[in-house]
Amino acid sequence: MNVVRIWLQAKRVAVTAKLGAQCDAKALNYPCHIAPWGQQSRDTRTYMEWNGAYAALLFINNWEYTRDAVFAKNTTLPLLEGLNAWSHCYLQRSSNGTLEDWNDFVPDQIFENGPGRNPSIGLALMMRVATAHRDIAHAIGEAYPAYVDDIIGNLAPYPVVPGPAGSSERVWAAATDRTWVS
């Protein structure tokens, strides 16, 4: 994939999303509906801000299985840095300091055409990418940006809701303000 085109995609979405903060120049955004050649598909809506994090799992797995420091330094860490730069720019800080996955102009989605505040899958993938970035950087003696620790320490928790009627259990929800059924 052409990294310059992906960076331009991140810049375009940041403008559309009216993000107040300037995104780090390394920010990479791979929303759903982005084609393999780096351009968005004919469907111009942007879904799910975490598809890059999903794709990064293969690179994280490579590190966990091979411990190839050269590949990690030259390929995995730059990818994770770009993805974390985007997440930190896109996430919105609430009044209590929590980083929430929500934007009124370009909302993240649970599934296509299913906007949701703090989608569980998005939170899980963003946390996985942030912790992998920190852990790999530590293992090979590389520095990493402070916003990685901010994501790890302040990312919104999984949304939990009461379970089925008659149950005293609380269960994860697909997103904030969803029911256990969703």
C-alpha positions in Angstrom: 0.0 0.0 0.0 1.2 3.5 -0.7 1.9 5.1 2.7 1.7 8.6 1.2 -1.9 7.9 0.0 -2.8 6.4 3.4 -1.4 9.4 5.2 -3.4 11.7 2.9 -6.5 9.6 3.8 -5.8 10.2 7.5 -5.4 13.9 6.8 -8.7 14.0 4.8 -10.6 12.2 7.5 -9.1 14.4 10.2 -10.4 17.5 8.4 -13.8 15.9 7.9 -14.0 14.8 11.5 -13.1 18.4 12.5 -10.4 17.2 14.9 -9.3 20.1 17.0 -5.8 18.7 17.6 -3.3 18.4 14.9 -2.6 14.8 14.0 1.0 13.7 14.2 2.5 13.8 10.7 3.0 10.0 11.0 -0.7 9.3 11.5 -2.1 6.4 9.5 -5.8 5.8 9.1 -7.1 2.6 7.5 -10.9 2.9 7.8 -13.2 0.3 6.3 -13.8 0.7 2.6 -10.3 1.5 1.8 -9.1 -0.4 -1.2 -5.8 -2.2 -1.5 -4.2 0.5 -3.6 -4.7 3.1 -0.9 -7.8 4.9 -2.1 -11.2 4.8 -0.6 -13.8 2.6 -2.5 -16.7 4.1 -4.4 -18.6 4.1 -1.1 -17.4 7.4 0.2 -18.6 6.9 3.8 -16.0 6.1 6.3 -16.7 3.2 8.7 -14.7 1.8 11.6 -11.6 3.7 12.4 -9.7 0.5 13.6 -9.2 -1.6 10.5 -5.5 -0.6 10.5 -5.3 -2.0 14.0 -7.0 -5.2 12.9 -4.5 -5.6 10.0 -1.6 -4.8 12.4 -2.3 -8.0 14.4 -0.3 -9.9 11.8 2.7 -7.7 12.4 2.3 -8.1 16.2 2.0 -11.8 15.8 5.2 -11.8 13.7 7.0 -10.2 16.6 5.5 -12.6 19.2 6.5 -15.6 17.2 9.9 -14.6 15.7 11.3 -11.8 18.0 12.9 -10.5 14.8 14.2 -7.2 16.1 15.2 -5.9 12.6 11.8 -6.5 11.1 10.1 -5.0 14.2 12.3 -1.9 14.1 12.0 -1.3 10.3 8.4 -2.4 9.7 6.2 -3.2 12.8 7.1 -0.2 15.0 6.6 2.4 12.2 3.2 0.9 11.4 2.2 0.8 15.1 3.4 4.4 15.5 1.3 5.6 12.6 -1.8 3.7 13.9 -1.3 5.0 17.5 -0.7 8.5 16.2 -4.1 8.3 14.4 -5.9 6.8 17.4 -4.6 9.5 19.7 -5.6 12.2 17.3 -9.1 10.7 16.7 -10.0 9.7 20.3 -11.8 12.4 22.2 -10.9 13.3 25.8 -13.9 13.4 28.1 -14.2 15.7 31.1 -12.8 13.0 33.4 -9.7 12.4 31.1 -10.9 9.2 29.5 -10.1 8.8 25.8 -13.4 8.0 24.1 -13.9 6.5 20.7 -16.5 8.9 19.3 -16.7 11.8 16.8 -19.9 13.5 15.9 -18.8 14.2 12.3 -17.1 10.8 11.5 -18.4 8.4 14.2 -16.8 5.1 14.6 -19.0 2.1 13.8 -19.9 -1.2 15.4 -20.6 -2.4 11.8 -21.4 -0.6 8.6 -24.0 2.0 9.1 -24.0 1.3 12.9 -22.4 4.2 14.6 -21.5 3.5 18.2 -19.7 5.3 21.0 -16.7 3.3 22.3 -17.3 0.1 20.2 -15.8 -2.8 22.1 -13.9 -4.2 19.2 -12.4 -0.8 18.4 -11.3 -0.3 22.0 -9.8 -3.8 22.1 -7.8 -3.4 18.9 -6.6 0.1 19.8 -5.4 -1.1 23.2 -3.7 -4.1 21.6 -1.8 -1.9 19.2 -0.8 0.6 21.9 0.4 -2.1 24.3 2.2 -4.0 21.5 3.9 -0.7 20.5 5.2 -0.1 24.0 6.2 -3.7 24.6 8.1 -4.2 21.3 9.8 -0.9 21.7 10.9 -1.8 25.2 12.1 -5.2 24.1 14.4 -3.9 21.3 15.5 -0.7 23.2 13.6 1.8 21.0 11.8 5.0 22.2 8.1 5.4 21.6 5.9 8.5 21.7 4.3 9.5 25.0 0.8 9.3 23.5 1.1 5.5 23.5 1.2 5.6 27.3 -1.8 8.1 27.3 -3.8 5.6 25.2 -2.9 2.7 27.5 -3.7 4.6 30.6 -6.8 6.5 29.6 -8.6 4.5 26.9 -12.3 4.1 27.7 -13.2 0.8 29.4 -15.3 -1.8 27.6 -18.9 -0.8 27.8 -20.8 -3.1 30.2 -24.6 -3.5 30.7 -27.0 -5.6 32.7 -27.4 -9.1 31.2 -30.6 -10.8 30.2 -33.7 -10.3 32.4 -33.5 -12.2 35.6 -29.7 -12.3 35.4 -27.5 -10.5 38.0 -24.6 -10.6 35.6 -23.2 -7.7 33.7 -21.9 -8.3 30.2 -19.9 -6.5 27.6 -21.9 -4.5 25.1 -21.1 -3.8 21.5 -20.8 -0.1 22.4 -21.8 2.5 25.0 -25.6 2.9 25.3 -26.3 -0.5 23.6 -28.0 -3.5 25.3 -26.7 -7.0 25.8 -28.7 -8.1 22.8 -26.7 -5.9 20.4 
